[in-house]
C-alpha cells in the first residue's frame, strides 16, 4: 500500500464523474452529497444524474476517498486520497506522503476510529443520516458491519497532516 494524493488532470462532466465513481467504487462504498440548501447524509447509493448539479460530494471506501467540487455549471474538479497507489488520470499533489496510523500489524485497515453523531444531537438543525449497514460506533457492540474510520495523509517533508479522509474498517479488523 502506497499513499497517493492527486487532483484530476482535467475538469470532469457529470457523466465522466459518474464513470470515475464506478471505477473507484468497491463494496462497500459510501457517499455524502452537498447542495447549497441541504446535505444527503451518508448513503450507500451512488449519486444519480437527477441529483446533479450539486456543489460538492465525496465517495469513500476502504481504499480511497474521492472528493468533487463544482467549478462551473457542468464541470467538477476531483481530488483523490488513496492507499491503492498512483492513478494515471490524476496529477500528484506533493511527493512524499505517509498515512497514519503507519503500523499495518496494529491497524491493518490503516484507519483510526471515526464516530457518527447521536440522533438526538442538538448542534445540527436536522439529524444526520447514516445507513443501517454502517457502524458509526455509538455503541460498543460486536457486529459484522463495516465501521466508520478516518485516515490521516501526512506530508513527509513537514510532518503536517494535510488531509483527513473518511474510510471504512471492514468487519473483523481492529
C-alpha positions in Angstrom: 0.0 0.0 0.0 1.4 3.3 -1.1 -0.5 6.6 -0.3 -1.3 8.8 -3.2 -2.9 12.3 -3.3 -3.8 13.8 -6.6 -6.1 16.1 -8.5 -7.8 15.3 -11.7 -5.8 16.4 -14.8 -9.0 18.0 -16.2 -12.4 19.1 -15.1 -15.0 16.3 -15.4 -18.5 16.4 -16.8 -21.3 14.7 -14.7 -21.1 11.6 -17.0 -17.3 11.4 -16.6 -17.6 11.9 -12.8 -20.1 9.1 -12.6 -17.8 6.8 -14.6 -14.9 7.6 -12.3 -17.1 6.9 -9.3 -18.0 3.5 -10.8 -14.3 2.7 -11.4 -13.2 3.6 -7.9 -16.2 2.1 -6.0 -15.7 -1.1 -4.1 -18.1 -2.9 -1.9 -19.0 -1.2 0.5 -18.7 2.4 -0.7 -20.5 5.4 0.9 -21.4 8.8 -0.5 -22.0 12.2 1.0 -23.5 14.9 -1.2 -23.9 18.7 -0.6 -26.0 21.3 -2.2 -26.3 24.9 -1.1 -29.5 24.2 0.9 -29.1 20.6 2.2 -26.9 17.6 2.6 -27.6 14.0 1.8 -26.1 12.4 4.9 -24.0 9.3 4.4 -25.7 7.0 2.0 -24.9 3.7 0.2 -26.4 4.6 -3.2 -24.3 6.3 -5.9 -25.4 9.7 -7.0 -27.8 9.7 -9.9 -27.9 12.1 -12.7 -31.0 13.7 -11.2 -29.0 14.7 -8.1 -26.7 16.9 -10.2 -25.8 19.6 -10.1 -24.5 19.6 -6.6 -22.0 21.9 -5.0 -19.7 19.1 -3.9 -19.6 15.5 -2.8 -17.5 12.6 -1.8 -17.3 8.9 -2.1 -15.3 6.8 0.4 -14.4 3.1 0.9 -11.5 1.1 2.3 -9.1 2.1 -0.4 -9.9 5.7 -1.2 -11.8 8.9 -0.8 -12.8 10.8 -3.9 -13.9 14.4 -3.5 -15.5 16.5 -6.1 -16.4 20.2 -6.2 -18.5 22.1 -8.8 -16.3 24.5 -10.9 -18.9 25.5 -13.5 -22.5 24.6 -14.3 -21.5 21.3 -15.9 -17.9 20.6 -14.6 -16.3 19.2 -11.5 -12.8 19.2 -10.1 -11.8 16.0 -8.3 -9.3 15.1 -5.6 -8.3 11.5 -4.8 -6.8 10.3 -1.5 -5.9 6.7 -1.7 -3.7 3.9 -0.4 -4.1 2.0 -3.7 -1.1 3.6 -5.3 -0.9 6.1 -8.2 -3.7 6.7 -10.7 -2.9 7.8 -14.3 -5.8 10.3 -14.6 -4.6 12.3 -11.6 -1.8 14.8 -11.1 0.1 14.1 -7.9 -0.1 16.7 -5.1 3.2 16.7 -3.4 5.6 13.8 -3.5 6.2 12.3 -0.1 3.1 11.1 1.7 2.7 8.8 4.6 -0.5 7.8 6.3 -1.3 7.4 9.9 -1.6 5.0 11.7 1.5 3.7 10.0 1.7 0.2 11.5 -0.2 -2.4 9.5 0.3 -5.1 12.2 -1.7 -3.0 14.7 -4.0 -1.2 12.2 -4.5 -3.5 9.2 -7.0 -1.1 7.6 -4.8 2.0 8.1 -7.7 3.8 9.9 -8.5 5.4 13.1 -12.0 5.0 14.5 -14.4 7.8 13.5 -17.7 8.3 15.2 -21.1 9.5 14.0 -23.4 11.8 15.9 -26.3 10.6 18.1 -29.7 11.0 16.5 -30.7 13.4 19.3 -27.5 15.6 18.8 -28.7 19.3 19.0 -25.8 21.1 17.3 -27.4 20.4 13.8 -30.7 21.7 12.7 -31.7 18.3 11.3 -30.4 14.9 12.3 -27.6 13.4 10.2 -28.5 10.4 8.2 -26.3 7.2 8.4 -27.1 4.0 6.5 -28.1 1.0 8.7 -25.3 -1.0 7.1 -22.5 1.2 8.5 -21.4 1.1 12.2 -20.9 4.6 13.4 -19.5 3.4 16.7 -22.2 4.8 19.0 -22.5 1.6 20.9 -19.7 -0.9 21.9 -21.1 -3.9 20.1 -19.6 -6.7 18.1 -21.3 -6.8 14.7 -20.4 -7.6 11.2 -21.0 -4.1 9.8 -18.2 -2.1 8.3 -17.1 0.6 10.7 -16.7 4.3 10.0 -13.0 5.3 10.2 -10.6 8.0 9.2 -7.1 8.1 7.6 -4.5 10.9 8.0 -2.4 11.9 5.0 0.8 13.4 6.3 3.4 15.4 4.3 6.7 13.7 4.9 8.7 16.9 4.4 6.7 19.0 7.0 5.1 16.2 9.1 1.9 18.1 8.8 -1.5 16.4 8.5 -2.7 17.8 5.1 -5.8 15.7 4.6 -8.1 13.6 6.8 -10.0 11.1 4.6 -13.1 9.1 5.6 -12.6 5.4 5.2 -14.2 2.1 6.1 -12.8 -0.5 8.5 -14.1 -3.9 7.4 -15.7 -6.1 9.9 -13.2 -8.3 11.8 -10.4 -5.7 11.6 -9.2 -3.9 14.7 
